[in-house]
Amino acid sequence: MWTKTIEWLGDRARLIDQRRLPEEEIYVDIDSVDGMYKAIKEMLIRGAPAIGVAAGYGIALAALENCDKDYIKGKIEFIEQARPTAYNLFYVANRMRKLLKVKDINPSMFVEKAIAIHKEDLELTEKLGVYGAELLPKKARCMTICNAGVLATGGIGTALSIFYKAKEEGKEIVVFVPETRPFLQGARLTCWELQKNGIEPILIVDSAISHILKTEKIDSIFTGADRIARNGDTANKIGTYGLALSAREHQVPFFVVAPSTTFDPAIERGDEIPIEERKAEEVTGFRGTRTAPENIMVRNPAFDVTPHNLISGIITEKGIVYPPLEKGLEILI
């Protein structure tokens, strides 16, 4: 792959600043747990798997700052507050928290665990791509939403890994990409990333999704996930639920692509998933330019939940789980 979303440099983590893309490819070094919290909160890094990897390195930085158990415990709880919906954040925090049970802890334990988690994510995303690529014909026209690629993971992506592996197999892939308001992850990140990797994206406005599904021949839709409940209900970027509804209406297969680290065993159904509400300024303007009247009320949910009955299958590193999802997911959760 052409870039590293996150890289460990021994005493700091280097992240690509996704807020600056596609105009500028800028890398930022994070050398403190507080700095990593801010990077996650302000979406310098985003995407559930990437947030998890970043959190691991943030906790490792906390251990390098002060290897007192109470200090590290407090910083784990602190970084968990950065974003509430992405389960990988909590999954990684819990794995790092287990190290506190060791009698004599040292910073290298936390650093080694964070590096191992990063490596695992790379291996998982490779497997996702292999399983998903099998679903595509030699010439495929697909759709995705938001960004679920290299920029969203510690590896080659979740949904986009399928396109990359299919391309390696010699398949011709075209991907329709909704802009994904309000942060424009589709327009800014997915289109940029696909182009960098030699895959043709076709950018559309969010409100054109149903029209495209009706008038174009779309083989499959692939999306990532931020948290998956035990019954298969899936939280993902706002607009995914509407995309799934339209896919059902137009008989287009709708697949969720996620590693087992995104499955939350403590949540039975999607209505139990906490949905992050972000600041109004992300809707009323963009990069300093105001596009809405002053003093207007705003709702800005960052995610929605797609019911399991709208999902054709969930692609995991262990294979593809088809309906009934709740029964199939018992093996993973």
C-alpha contacts under 8 A as a table, 3 or more apart, distances in Angstrom:
res1	aa1	res2	aa2	distance
1	M	4	K	7.79
1	M	156	I	7.28
1	M	197	N	7.69
2	W	196	K	7.43
2	W	197	N	7.60
3	T	150	V	8.00
4	K	7	E	6.44
4	K	15	L	7.73
4	K	16	I	7.36
4	K	150	V	7.73
4	K	151	L	7.97
4	K	154	G	7.96
5	T	15	L	5.65
5	T	16	I	5.38
5	T	45	I	7.98
5	T	50	A	7.82
5	T	150	V	6.76
5	T	151	L	5.41
5	T	152	A	7.71
5	T	153	T	7.38
5	T	154	G	6.73
6	I	13	A	6.78
6	I	14	R	5.62
6	I	15	L	4.60
6	I	16	I	6.77
6	I	50	A	7.75
6	I	54	A	7.34
6	I	154	G	6.67
7	E	13	A	5.58
7	E	14	R	5.10
7	E	15	L	6.62
8	W	11	D	7.59
8	W	12	R	6.17
8	W	13	A	4.56
8	W	14	R	6.36
8	W	57	Y	7.66
8	W	115	I	7.59
9	L	12	R	5.39
9	L	13	A	5.79
9	L	14	R	7.09
10	G	13	A	7.79
11	D	31	D	6.79
11	D	61	L	7.34
11	D	64	L	7.90
12	R	29	D	6.44
12	R	30	I	5.56
12	R	31	D	4.52
12	R	32	S	7.52
12	R	61	L	7.12
13	A	29	D	5.64
13	A	30	I	5.17
13	A	31	D	6.57
13	A	57	Y	6.91
14	R	27	Y	6.43
14	R	28	V	5.53
14	R	29	D	4.38
14	R	30	I	6.16
15	L	27	Y	5.46
15	L	28	V	5.28
15	L	29	D	6.40
15	L	30	I	7.55
15	L	44	L	7.90
15	L	45	I	7.15
16	I	25	E	7.05
16	I	26	I	5.85
16	I	27	Y	4.36
16	I	28	V	6.25
16	I	44	L	7.53
16	I	45	I	7.38
17	D	20	R	5.84
17	D	21	L	7.28
17	D	25	E	7.28
17	D	26	I	5.66
17	D	27	Y	5.74
17	D	28	V	6.47
17	D	44	L	4.97
17	D	45	I	6.66
18	Q	21	L	5.38
18	Q	43	M	7.30
18	Q	44	L	5.25
18	Q	45	I	6.13
18	Q	46	R	7.88
18	Q	151	L	7.78
18	Q	189	L	7.60
19	R	43	M	7.00
19	R	44	L	5.67
20	R	23	E	6.28
20	R	24	E	5.42
20	R	25	E	6.83
20	R	26	I	7.01
21	L	24	E	5.32
21	L	25	E	6.14
21	L	188	R	6.17
21	L	189	L	6.65
22	P	25	E	6.97
22	P	188	R	5.59
22	P	189	L	6.72
22	P	192	W	6.35
30	I	35	G	5.85
30	I	36	M	6.24
31	D	35	G	6.81
31	D	36	M	7.87
31	D	61	L	6.70
32	S	35	G	5.09
32	S	36	M	6.40
32	S	58	G	6.72
32	S	61	L	5.49
32	S	62	A	6.62
32	S	65	E	7.60
33	V	36	M	5.01
33	V	37	Y	6.22
33	V	58	G	4.52
33	V	59	I	6.20
33	V	60	A	7.93
33	V	61	L	5.54
33	V	62	A	5.29
33	V	75	K	7.30
33	V	79	I	7.67
34	D	37	Y	5.08
34	D	38	K	6.36
34	D	58	G	7.81
34	D	79	I	7.95
35	G	38	K	5.16
35	G	39	A	6.19
36	M	39	A	4.91
36	M	40	I	6.23
36	M	54	A	7.06
36	M	55	A	7.14
36	M	58	G	5.42
36	M	79	I	7.94
37	Y	40	I	5.31
37	Y	41	K	6.03
37	Y	55	A	7.75
37	Y	58	G	7.39
37	Y	78	F	7.84
37	Y	79	I	5.41
37	Y	82	A	5.86
38	K	41	K	4.98
38	K	42	E	5.83
38	K	82	A	7.51
39	A	42	E	5.45
39	A	43	M	5.98
39	A	44	L	4.91
39	A	45	I	6.06
40	I	43	M	5.14
40	I	44	L	6.19
40	I	45	I	5.52
40	I	46	R	6.52
40	I	51	I	6.57
40	I	54	A	7.75
40	I	82	A	6.21
40	I	83	R	7.32
41	K	44	L	7.83
41	K	82	A	4.93
41	K	83	R	6.19
42	E	45	I	7.85
43	M	46	R	5.29
45	I	50	A	7.06
45	I	51	I	6.69
45	I	54	A	7.94
45	I	151	L	7.93
45	I	152	A	7.72
46	R	50	A	6.25
46	R	51	I	5.74
46	R	151	L	7.63
46	R	152	A	5.85
47	G	50	A	5.41
47	G	51	I	5.96
47	G	86	A	7.84
47	G	147	N	7.44
47	G	148	A	6.79
47	G	151	L	7.36
47	G	152	A	4.00
47	G	153	T	6.38
47	G	226	D	7.41
48	A	51	I	5.10
48	A	52	G	6.30
48	A	86	A	5.04
48	A	87	Y	6.89
48	A	88	N	5.65
48	A	89	L	7.11
48	A	152	A	6.69
48	A	153	T	7.14
48	A	225	A	7.35
48	A	226	D	5.20
48	A	262	T	7.58
49	P	52	G	5.08
49	P	53	V	6.37
49	P	88	N	5.71
49	P	89	L	7.79
49	P	121	D	7.21
49	P	152	A	6.40
49	P	153	T	4.69
49	P	154	G	6.62
49	P	261	T	7.92
49	P	262	T	7.64
50	A	53	V	5.08
50	A	54	A	6.04
50	A	151	L	7.51
50	A	152	A	5.20
50	A	153	T	4.02
50	A	154	G	5.35
51	I	54	A	5.02
51	I	55	A	6.03
51	I	86	A	7.66
51	I	88	N	6.88
51	I	89	L	5.90
51	I	152	A	7.86
51	I	153	T	7.69
52	G	55	A	5.08
52	G	56	G	6.33
52	G	87	Y	8.00
52	G	88	N	4.69
52	G	89	L	4.20
52	G	90	F	7.47
52	G	91	Y	7.35
52	G	92	V	5.66
52	G	93	A	7.90
53	V	56	G	5.14
53	V	57	Y	6.52
53	V	89	L	7.83
53	V	92	V	7.38
53	V	114	A	7.04
53	V	117	I	6.60
53	V	118	H	5.55
53	V	121	D	7.93
53	V	153	T	7.81
53	V	154	G	6.52
54	A	57	Y	5.20
54	A	58	G	6.08
55	A	58	G	4.81
55	A	59	I	6.18
55	A	79	I	6.86
55	A	89	L	6.26
55	A	92	V	7.00
55	A	93	A	7.01
56	G	59	I	5.27
56	G	60	A	6.28
56	G	92	V	6.12
56	G	93	A	6.81
56	G	96	M	7.10
56	G	113	K	7.73
56	G	114	A	4.77
56	G	117	I	7.47
57	Y	60	A	4.86
57	Y	61	L	6.15
57	Y	111	V	6.98
57	Y	114	A	5.47
57	Y	115	I	7.69
58	G	61	L	5.05
58	G	62	A	6.36
58	G	79	I	7.79
59	I	62	A	4.87
59	I	63	A	6.40
59	I	72	I	7.18
59	I	75	K	6.95
59	I	76	I	6.29
59	I	79	I	7.98
59	I	93	A	7.90
59	I	96	M	7.46
59	I	110	F	7.20
60	A	63	A	5.08
60	A	64	L	6.35
60	A	107	P	6.91
60	A	110	F	4.88
60	A	111	V	4.94
60	A	114	A	6.71
61	L	64	L	4.96
61	L	65	E	6.19
61	L	111	V	7.77
62	A	65	E	5.01
62	A	66	N	6.23
62	A	67	C	7.48
62	A	71	Y	7.94
62	A	72	I	6.08
62	A	75	K	6.76
63	A	66	N	5.19
63	A	67	C	4.63
63	A	68	D	7.61
63	A	72	I	6.18
63	A	106	N	7.51
63	A	107	P	4.98
63	A	110	F	6.74
64	L	67	C	6.43
64	L	107	P	5.36
66	N	71	Y	6.79
66	N	72	I	7.36
67	C	71	Y	7.19
67	C	72	I	6.73
67	C	105	I	7.33
67	C	106	N	6.32
67	C	107	P	6.19
68	D	71	Y	5.25
68	D	72	I	6.28
69	K	72	I	5.23
69	K	73	K	5.99
69	K	100	L	6.29
70	D	73	K	5.02
70	D	74	G	6.12
71	Y	74	G	5.22
71	Y	75	K	6.31
72	I	75	K	5.04
72	I	76	I	6.13
73	K	76	I	5.18
73	K	77	E	6.43
73	K	97	R	7.01
73	K	100	L	7.74
74	G	77	E	5.19
74	G	78	F	6.12
75	K	78	F	4.71
75	K	79	I	6.13
76	I	79	I	5.37
76	I	80	E	6.28
76	I	93	A	6.21
76	I	97	R	7.27
77	E	80	E	5.21
77	E	81	Q	6.87
78	F	81	Q	5.55
78	F	82	A	7.45
79	I	82	A	5.44
80	E	83	R	6.95
80	E	84	P	7.47
80	E	89	L	6.59
80	E	90	F	6.33
80	E	93	A	7.10
81	Q	84	P	6.46
83	R	86	A	6.77
83	R	276	E	7.09
84	P	87	Y	7.84
84	P	274	P	6.40
84	P	275	I	7.07
84	P	276	E	5.99
85	T	226	D	6.53
85	T	227	R	6.74
85	T	235	A	7.83
85	T	273	I	6.97
85	T	274	P	5.59
85	T	275	I	5.72
85	T	276	E	6.04
85	T	303	F	7.91
86	A	89	L	6.00
86	A	90	F	7.70
86	A	226	D	4.55
86	A	227	R	5.75
86	A	262	T	7.70
87	Y	90	F	5.35
87	Y	91	Y	6.14
87	Y	226	D	6.17
87	Y	227	R	5.20
87	Y	261	T	7.64
87	Y	262	T	5.58
87	Y	263	F	7.28
87	Y	264	D	6.63
88	N	91	Y	4.83
88	N	92	V	6.02
88	N	226	D	7.55
88	N	227	R	7.80
88	N	261	T	5.91
88	N	262	T	5.48
89	L	92	V	5.48
89	L	93	A	6.16
90	F	93	A	4.89
90	F	94	N	6.02
91	Y	94	N	5.33
91	Y	95	R	6.44
91	Y	261	T	6.68
91	Y	262	T	7.92
92	V	95	R	5.05
92	V	96	M	6.24
92	V	117	I	7.77
93	A	96	M	5.17
93	A	97	R	5.99
94	N	97	R	4.88
94	N	98	K	6.41
95	R	98	K	5.43
95	R	99	L	7.36
96	M	99	L	5.57
96	M	100	L	7.64
96	M	110	F	6.87
96	M	113	K	7.25
96	M	114	A	7.93
97	R	100	L	5.58
97	R	101	K	7.83
98	K	101	K	5.69
98	K	102	V	7.89
99	L	102	V	5.65
99	L	105	I	7.47
99	L	109	M	7.62
99	L	110	F	7.47
100	L	103	K	7.70
100	L	105	I	7.00
102	V	105	I	5.99
105	I	109	M	7.05
106	N	109	M	5.80
106	N	110	F	7.51
107	P	110	F	5.51
107	P	111	V	6.43
108	S	111	V	4.96
108	S	112	E	5.93
109	M	112	E	5.30
109	M	113	K	6.19
110	F	113	K	5.12
110	F	114	A	6.16
111	V	114	A	5.20
111	V	115	I	6.26
112	E	115	I	5.15
112	E	116	A	6.13
113	K	116	A	5.00
113	K	117	I	6.18
114	A	117	I	5.13
114	A	118	H	6.29
115	I	118	H	5.08
115	I	119	K	6.26
116	A	119	K	5.05
116	A	120	E	6.14
117	I	120	E	5.03
117	I	121	D	6.31
118	H	121	D	5.22
118	H	122	L	6.52
118	H	154	G	5.83
119	K	122	L	5.16
119	K	123	E	6.40
119	K	154	G	7.63
120	E	123	E	5.12
120	E	124	L	6.08
121	D	124	L	5.04
121	D	125	T	6.16
121	D	153	T	7.21
121	D	154	G	5.57
121	D	155	G	5.98
122	L	125	T	5.45
122	L	126	E	6.45
122	L	153	T	7.82
122	L	154	G	5.54
122	L	155	G	3.84
122	L	156	I	6.77
123	E	126	E	5.29
123	E	127	K	6.62
123	E	155	G	7.23
124	L	127	K	5.27
124	L	128	L	6.39
124	L	155	G	7.93
124	L	259	P	6.33
124	L	317	E	5.59
125	T	128	L	4.97
125	T	129	G	6.34
125	T	155	G	5.84
125	T	156	I	5.89
125	T	157	G	5.73
125	T	158	T	5.79
125	T	161	S	6.69
125	T	259	P	7.18
125	T	317	E	7.24
126	E	129	G	5.33
126	E	130	V	6.51
126	E	155	G	7.34
126	E	156	I	6.60
126	E	161	S	6.96
127	K	130	V	5.12
127	K	131	Y	6.37
127	K	316	T	7.79
127	K	317	E	5.09
127	K	318	K	7.83
128	L	131	Y	5.43
128	L	132	G	6.12
128	L	158	T	6.42
128	L	161	S	6.78
128	L	162	I	6.92
128	L	257	V	7.06
128	L	258	A	7.40
128	L	259	P	7.33
128	L	315	I	6.43
128	L	316	T	5.71
128	L	317	E	5.06
128	L	319	G	7.81
129	G	132	G	5.18
129	G	133	A	5.90
129	G	158	T	7.11
129	G	159	A	7.67
129	G	160	L	7.69
129	G	161	S	4.47
129	G	162	I	3.99
129	G	163	F	7.35
129	G	164	Y	7.19
129	G	165	K	5.49
129	G	166	A	7.82
130	V	133	A	5.39
130	V	134	E	6.82
130	V	162	I	6.70
130	V	165	K	6.07
130	V	166	A	7.90
131	Y	134	E	5.69
131	Y	135	L	7.64
131	Y	162	I	7.70
131	Y	315	I	7.05
131	Y	316	T	7.91
131	Y	317	E	7.71
131	Y	319	G	6.26
131	Y	320	I	7.10
132	G	135	L	5.62
132	G	136	L	7.56
132	G	162	I	5.14
132	G	315	I	6.57
132	G	320	I	7.98
133	A	136	L	5.58
133	A	162	I	4.98
133	A	163	F	6.80
133	A	165	K	6.03
133	A	166	A	4.92
134	E	166	A	7.77
136	L	139	K	7.65
136	L	140	A	6.10
136	L	166	A	7.43
136	L	219	D	7.61
136	L	220	S	7.92
137	P	140	A	5.63
137	P	171	K	7.35
138	K	170	G	7.55
138	K	171	K	4.63
138	K	172	E	6.11
139	K	171	K	5.89
139	K	172	E	4.72
139	K	173	I	6.10
140	A	171	K	7.55
140	A	172	E	6.23
140	A	173	I	5.03
140	A	174	V	6.34
140	A	218	I	7.75
140	A	219	D	6.21
141	R	173	I	6.06
141	R	174	V	4.87
141	R	175	V	5.89
141	R	176	F	7.59
141	R	217	K	7.04
141	R	218	I	5.13
141	R	219	D	5.54
141	R	220	S	7.28
142	C	173	I	7.45
142	C	174	V	6.22
142	C	175	V	4.78
142	C	176	F	6.14
142	C	218	I	5.44
142	C	219	D	5.67
142	C	220	S	5.13
142	C	221	I	5.60
142	C	222	F	7.54
143	M	175	V	5.22
143	M	176	F	4.59
143	M	177	V	6.06
143	M	218	I	7.20
143	M	220	S	6.65
143	M	221	I	4.70
143	M	222	F	6.41
144	T	159	A	7.41
144	T	175	V	7.14
144	T	176	F	6.67
144	T	177	V	5.78
144	T	178	P	7.36
144	T	221	I	5.67
144	T	222	F	5.16
144	T	223	T	5.39
145	I	148	A	7.93
145	I	177	V	6.09
145	I	178	P	5.79
145	I	179	E	7.81
145	I	180	T	6.62
145	I	186	G	6.29
145	I	222	F	7.87
145	I	223	T	6.08
145	I	237	K	7.69
145	I	239	G	7.98
145	I	240	T	6.96
146	C	177	V	7.81
146	C	178	P	7.25
146	C	179	E	7.31
146	C	180	T	5.39
146	C	184	L	7.48
146	C	185	Q	5.03
146	C	186	G	4.52
146	C	190	T	7.06
146	C	237	K	6.50
147	N	151	L	7.34
147	N	152	A	6.54
147	N	185	Q	5.62
147	N	186	G	5.67
147	N	189	L	6.34
147	N	190	T	5.16
147	N	224	G	7.86
148	A	151	L	7.19
148	A	152	A	5.30
148	A	153	T	7.51
148	A	157	G	5.60
148	A	158	T	5.46
148	A	159	A	5.36
148	A	160	L	5.81
148	A	190	T	7.67
148	A	223	T	6.95
148	A	224	G	5.37
149	G	152	A	5.33
149	G	153	T	6.61
149	G	156	I	5.97
149	G	157	G	3.56
149	G	158	T	5.83
149	G	159	A	6.44
149	G	160	L	4.71
149	G	161	S	6.32
149	G	190	T	7.22
149	G	193	E	7.65
150	V	153	T	5.51
150	V	154	G	7.01
150	V	155	G	5.87
150	V	156	I	4.47
150	V	157	G	4.54
150	V	160	L	7.74
150	V	161	S	7.89
150	V	193	E	7.67
151	L	154	G	7.88
151	L	157	G	7.25
151	L	189	L	7.61
151	L	193	E	7.92
152	A	157	G	6.32
153	T	156	I	6.81
153	T	157	G	5.43
153	T	158	T	7.47
154	G	157	G	7.62
156	I	160	L	7.54
156	I	161	S	5.49
156	I	164	Y	8.00
157	G	160	L	5.44
157	G	161	S	4.77
158	T	161	S	5.26
158	T	162	I	7.31
158	T	223	T	7.85
158	T	224	G	5.86
158	T	257	V	5.53
158	T	258	A	5.86
158	T	259	P	7.71
159	A	162	I	5.87
159	A	163	F	7.67
159	A	222	F	5.41
159	A	223	T	5.25
159	A	224	G	5.32
159	A	256	V	7.46
159	A	257	V	5.32
159	A	258	A	7.71
160	L	163	F	5.27
160	L	164	Y	6.49
160	L	222	F	7.90
161	S	164	Y	5.04
161	S	165	K	6.13
162	I	165	K	5.30
162	I	166	A	6.04
163	F	166	A	5.03
163	F	167	K	6.08
163	F	173	I	6.74
163	F	199	I	7.88
164	Y	167	K	5.13
164	Y	168	E	6.36
164	Y	197	N	7.66
165	K	168	E	4.99
165	K	169	E	6.42
166	A	169	E	5.06
166	A	170	G	6.61
166	A	171	K	5.41
166	A	172	E	7.76
166	A	173	I	7.59
167	K	170	G	5.08
167	K	171	K	5.01
167	K	172	E	6.42
167	K	173	I	6.92
167	K	199	I	7.81
168	E	171	K	7.33
173	I	199	I	6.36
173	I	200	E	6.92
174	V	199	I	6.64
174	V	200	E	5.13
174	V	201	P	5.96
174	V	202	I	7.37
175	V	199	I	7.74
175	V	200	E	6.38
175	V	201	P	4.81
175	V	202	I	6.04
176	F	201	P	5.82
176	F	202	I	4.66
176	F	203	L	5.97
176	F	204	I	6.92
177	V	186	G	5.90
177	V	187	A	7.16
177	V	190	T	7.39
177	V	191	C	7.10
177	V	201	P	6.46
177	V	202	I	5.86
177	V	203	L	4.82
177	V	204	I	5.94
178	P	186	G	5.80
178	P	187	A	7.04
178	P	203	L	5.93
178	P	204	I	4.81
178	P	205	V	5.36
178	P	206	D	4.98
178	P	208	A	7.89
178	P	209	I	7.04
179	E	184	L	5.26
179	E	185	Q	6.69
179	E	186	G	4.51
179	E	187	A	4.47
179	E	188	R	7.79
179	E	203	L	6.57
179	E	204	I	6.11
179	E	205	V	5.34
179	E	206	D	5.83
180	T	183	F	6.75
180	T	184	L	4.78
180	T	185	Q	5.75
180	T	186	G	5.22
180	T	187	A	7.04
180	T	205	V	7.73
180	T	206	D	6.15
180	T	239	G	7.59
181	R	184	L	4.90
181	R	185	Q	7.53
181	R	206	D	7.31
182	P	282	E	6.12
182	P	283	V	5.73
183	F	282	E	6.90
184	L	187	A	5.31
184	L	188	R	5.77
184	L	189	L	7.69
185	Q	188	R	5.29
185	Q	189	L	5.06
185	Q	190	T	6.49
186	G	189	L	5.59
186	G	190	T	4.81
186	G	191	C	6.32
186	G	203	L	7.90
187	A	190	T	6.28
187	A	191	C	5.59
187	A	192	W	7.60
187	A	203	L	6.55
188	R	191	C	6.30
188	R	192	W	6.22
189	L	192	W	5.17
189	L	193	E	5.93
190	T	193	E	5.04
190	T	194	L	5.96
191	C	194	L	5.27
191	C	195	Q	6.10
191	C	201	P	5.68
191	C	202	I	7.77
191	C	203	L	7.20
192	W	195	Q	5.32
192	W	196	K	6.22
193	E	196	K	5.10
193	E	197	N	6.46
194	L	197	N	5.15
194	L	198	G	6.32
194	L	199	I	5.08
194	L	200	E	6.67
194	L	201	P	6.47
195	Q	198	G	5.14
195	Q	199	I	5.46
195	Q	200	E	6.19
195	Q	201	P	6.94
196	K	199	I	7.66
204	I	208	A	6.31
204	I	209	I	7.46
205	V	208	A	5.45
205	V	209	I	7.40
206	D	209	I	5.84
206	D	239	G	7.96
207	S	210	S	7.35
208	A	211	H	5.26
208	A	212	I	6.13
209	I	212	I	5.30
209	I	213	L	6.27
209	I	243	L	6.95
209	I	246	S	7.85
210	S	213	L	5.11
210	S	214	K	6.13
210	S	243	L	7.56
210	S	246	S	5.76
210	S	247	A	7.93
211	H	214	K	5.11
211	H	215	T	6.08
212	I	215	T	5.20
212	I	216	E	5.41
213	L	216	E	5.67
213	L	217	K	7.15
213	L	218	I	6.49
213	L	246	S	7.47
213	L	247	A	7.06
213	L	250	H	6.45
213	L	252	V	7.68
214	K	217	K	7.96
214	K	250	H	6.20
218	I	221	I	7.69
218	I	252	V	6.77
219	D	252	V	6.62
219	D	253	P	7.25
220	S	252	V	5.89
220	S	253	P	5.01
220	S	254	F	6.19
220	S	255	F	7.50
221	I	247	A	7.93
221	I	252	V	7.13
221	I	253	P	6.14
221	I	254	F	4.83
221	I	255	F	6.00
222	F	254	F	6.22
222	F	255	F	4.90
222	F	256	V	5.82
222	F	257	V	6.68
223	T	236	N	7.97
223	T	240	T	7.84
223	T	254	F	8.00
223	T	255	F	6.47
223	T	256	V	5.07
223	T	257	V	5.99
224	G	236	N	6.74
224	G	256	V	5.73
224	G	257	V	5.05
224	G	258	A	5.99
225	A	228	I	6.98
225	A	234	T	6.42
225	A	235	A	5.93
225	A	236	N	4.76
225	A	237	K	7.79
225	A	256	V	6.71
225	A	257	V	6.79
225	A	258	A	6.02
225	A	262	T	7.19
226	D	234	T	7.53
226	D	235	A	5.58
226	D	236	N	5.25
226	D	237	K	7.86
226	D	262	T	6.36
227	R	234	T	5.99
227	R	235	A	5.23
227	R	236	N	7.21
227	R	262	T	5.24
227	R	263	F	5.90
227	R	264	D	6.49
227	R	273	I	7.57
228	I	232	G	5.94
228	I	233	D	5.83
228	I	234	T	4.52
228	I	235	A	6.28
228	I	262	T	6.21
228	I	263	F	4.69
228	I	264	D	5.91
228	I	270	G	7.49
229	A	232	G	5.34
229	A	233	D	5.34
229	A	234	T	6.42
229	A	263	F	6.29
229	A	264	D	5.66
229	A	265	P	6.92
229	A	266	A	7.86
229	A	267	I	5.18
229	A	268	E	5.39
229	A	269	R	5.28
229	A	270	G	5.78
229	A	273	I	7.68
230	R	233	D	7.44
230	R	263	F	7.31
230	R	264	D	6.88
230	R	265	P	6.04
230	R	266	A	7.80
230	R	267	I	6.13
230	R	268	E	4.81
230	R	269	R	6.46
230	R	326	E	6.25
230	R	329	L	6.84
230	R	330	E	7.52
230	R	333	I	7.13
231	N	268	E	6.11
231	N	269	R	5.92
231	N	308	H	6.84
231	N	325	L	6.35
231	N	326	E	4.23
231	N	327	K	7.93
231	N	329	L	7.49
232	G	269	R	7.64
232	G	270	G	7.96
232	G	307	P	7.33
232	G	308	H	4.90
232	G	325	L	5.61
232	G	326	E	5.89
232	G	329	L	7.34
233	D	269	R	6.13
233	D	270	G	4.88
233	D	305	V	6.58
233	D	306	T	5.74
233	D	307	P	4.62
233	D	308	H	4.52
234	T	270	G	6.41
234	T	305	V	5.32
234	T	306	T	5.19
234	T	307	P	6.62
234	T	308	H	7.05
235	A	270	G	7.17
235	A	273	I	7.38
235	A	303	F	6.29
235	A	304	D	5.53
235	A	305	V	4.28
235	A	306	T	6.34
236	N	240	T	6.26
236	N	303	F	5.33
236	N	304	D	5.91
236	N	305	V	6.49
236	N	306	T	7.75
237	K	240	T	5.96
237	K	302	A	6.07
237	K	303	F	4.39
237	K	304	D	6.32
238	I	241	Y	7.28
238	I	301	P	6.82
238	I	302	A	5.46
238	I	303	F	4.09
238	I	304	D	4.90
239	G	242	G	5.32
239	G	243	L	6.24
239	G	303	F	7.63
239	G	304	D	6.89
240	T	243	L	4.92
240	T	244	A	6.17
240	T	304	D	6.80
240	T	305	V	7.63
240	T	306	T	6.82
241	Y	244	A	5.13
241	Y	245	L	6.30
241	Y	304	D	6.26
241	Y	305	V	6.07
241	Y	306	T	4.65
241	Y	307	P	7.82
242	G	245	L	5.06
242	G	246	S	6.23
243	L	246	S	5.20
243	L	247	A	6.08
244	A	247	A	4.93
244	A	248	R	6.24
244	A	254	F	6.43
244	A	306	T	7.01
244	A	310	L	6.11
244	A	311	I	7.34
245	L	248	R	5.23
245	L	249	E	6.38
245	L	310	L	6.89
246	S	249	E	5.00
246	S	250	H	6.20
247	A	250	H	5.18
247	A	251	Q	5.78
247	A	252	V	4.89
247	A	253	P	6.75
247	A	254	F	6.51
248	R	251	Q	5.03
248	R	252	V	6.29
248	R	253	P	7.56
248	R	254	F	7.86
248	R	310	L	6.65
249	E	252	V	7.95
253	P	311	I	7.85
253	P	312	S	5.75
254	F	310	L	7.42
254	F	311	I	5.54
254	F	312	S	5.20
254	F	313	G	7.20
255	F	311	I	6.00
255	F	312	S	5.51
255	F	313	G	5.12
255	F	314	I	5.74
255	F	315	I	7.06
256	V	311	I	7.11
256	V	313	G	6.49
256	V	314	I	4.73
256	V	315	I	6.15
257	V	314	I	5.73
257	V	315	I	4.67
257	V	316	T	6.32
258	A	261	T	7.87
258	A	262	T	6.37
258	A	314	I	7.23
258	A	315	I	6.25
258	A	316	T	5.47
258	A	317	E	7.80
259	P	262	T	5.87
259	P	263	F	7.71
259	P	315	I	7.87
259	P	316	T	5.06
259	P	317	E	5.71
260	S	263	F	5.43
260	S	316	T	6.53
260	S	317	E	7.19
260	S	332	L	6.33
260	S	333	I	7.42
261	T	264	D	7.90
263	F	332	L	7.91
263	F	333	I	6.50
264	D	267	I	5.80
264	D	333	I	7.29
265	P	268	E	7.41
265	P	333	I	5.51
267	I	270	G	7.53
267	I	272	E	6.28
267	I	273	I	7.07
268	E	272	E	7.30
269	R	272	E	5.82
269	R	273	I	7.53
270	G	273	I	5.41
270	G	305	V	6.11
270	G	306	T	7.75
270	G	307	P	7.07
271	D	274	P	7.99
271	D	305	V	7.60
275	I	301	P	6.76
275	I	302	A	7.08
275	I	303	F	6.00
275	I	304	D	7.10
276	E	301	P	5.87
276	E	302	A	5.61
276	E	303	F	6.68
277	E	299	R	7.52
277	E	300	N	5.47
277	E	301	P	4.33
277	E	302	A	5.80
278	R	282	E	7.60
278	R	300	N	5.53
278	R	301	P	6.28
278	R	302	A	6.41
279	K	282	E	6.12
279	K	283	V	7.97
279	K	300	N	6.78
280	A	283	V	5.52
280	A	284	T	6.33
280	A	298	V	5.68
280	A	299	R	7.01
280	A	300	N	6.34
281	E	284	T	5.06
281	E	285	G	5.90
281	E	286	F	7.78
282	E	285	G	5.94
282	E	286	F	6.38
282	E	300	N	7.88
283	V	286	F	7.40
283	V	298	V	7.44
283	V	300	N	6.98
284	T	290	R	5.94
284	T	291	T	5.56
284	T	292	A	4.88
284	T	293	P	7.62
284	T	298	V	7.98
285	G	288	G	6.53
285	G	289	T	5.33
285	G	290	R	4.02
285	G	291	T	4.83
285	G	292	A	6.66
286	F	289	T	5.34
286	F	290	R	6.55
286	F	291	T	7.50
290	R	293	P	7.94
292	A	296	I	7.67
293	P	296	I	6.20
301	P	304	D	7.42
306	T	310	L	6.96
306	T	311	I	7.77
307	P	310	L	5.85
307	P	311	I	7.32
308	H	311	I	5.30
308	H	325	L	7.05
309	N	312	S	7.93
311	I	314	I	7.40
311	I	323	P	7.99
312	S	322	Y	6.51
312	S	323	P	6.99
313	G	320	I	6.47
313	G	321	V	5.47
313	G	322	Y	4.47
313	G	323	P	6.53
313	G	325	L	7.48
314	I	320	I	5.66
314	I	321	V	5.13
314	I	322	Y	6.63
314	I	325	L	7.93
315	I	319	G	6.07
315	I	320	I	4.37
315	I	321	V	6.32
316	T	319	G	5.23
316	T	320	I	5.87
316	T	321	V	7.46
321	V	325	L	6.43
321	V	328	G	5.76
321	V	329	L	6.97
322	Y	325	L	5.82
322	Y	328	G	7.05
323	P	326	E	7.56
323	P	327	K	7.93
323	P	328	G	7.37
324	P	327	K	5.83
324	P	328	G	6.64
325	L	328	G	5.09
325	L	329	L	5.88
326	E	329	L	5.32
326	E	330	E	6.57
327	K	330	E	5.58
328	G	331	I	6.27
328	G	332	L	7.89
329	L	332	L	5.20
329	L	333	I	6.22
330	E	333	I	5.44
